[in-house]
């Protein structure tokens, strides 16, 4: 579904009560209703939520809903930085990243001013007329990024005491679960893309294996078992663990996960077969 910013802005306020504490968050109805047919029914159908302009989501935490609302309004969501002890921190994005985003320009104000002077701009705004310039050839500097939240939306790592690894991974998986439940396909695709980016950046060491184990537990507890095939989130998790099984096997947390059994074990085994053959 597509919507205009105007129709979003003038749509009625809709209140969500989020989490066990029932935190009140008010959004524009159009922003959420336009995300899927299920949301449209919830907010504009014959259900009591639509009549009252109020929905209670006690099983969704506040941070997850805030990221979902950010996606509904902007098309993207912010990601917590992972802090790792590794000496080499690489925030290089995977090859599937659109070419336009491969090389990040310097968005600092000083950089913009220098660029403006080189192009003949005074104060970085109006073109400086020295000789006649055809109107179509006049250029103005564009401040980037145009989204206030763009810098926070890319998965990233920084050096320091190890923390926020599971939090960063959970930011994607919890959104995936919400998107899967409510049929927001575009958000599902985005969460898988970002989770893959985050995992690619992580140079897995044994101390970080428990974070991956918790990711697997959460992913399998919150996604459905399919009669044929495998859920996309489950598959991504299994493929990552299979690719890093040597390091995973050094941690008791991983062996405990295997001993728990469940659908995870046969799924992982299927992804391990190519390595065994």
Secondary structure, DSSP 4 states (H G I P E B T S, - for coil): ----HHHHHTSPEEEEEETTTTEEEEEEHHHHHTT-HHHHHHHHSSSHHHHHTEEEETTS-HHHHHHHHHHHHHS----PPEEE--SS---PPPTTS-GGGTS-----HHHHHHHHHHTTEETTTEEP-SS---GGG------S-SSTTGGGSS--EEESSSBSHHHHHHHHHHHHHHHHHHT-HHHHHHHHHHHHHHHHH----GGGHHHHHHHHHHHHHHSPPPSSS--HHHHHHHHHHHHTHHHHTTSHHHHHHHHH-SHHHHHHHHHHHHHH-
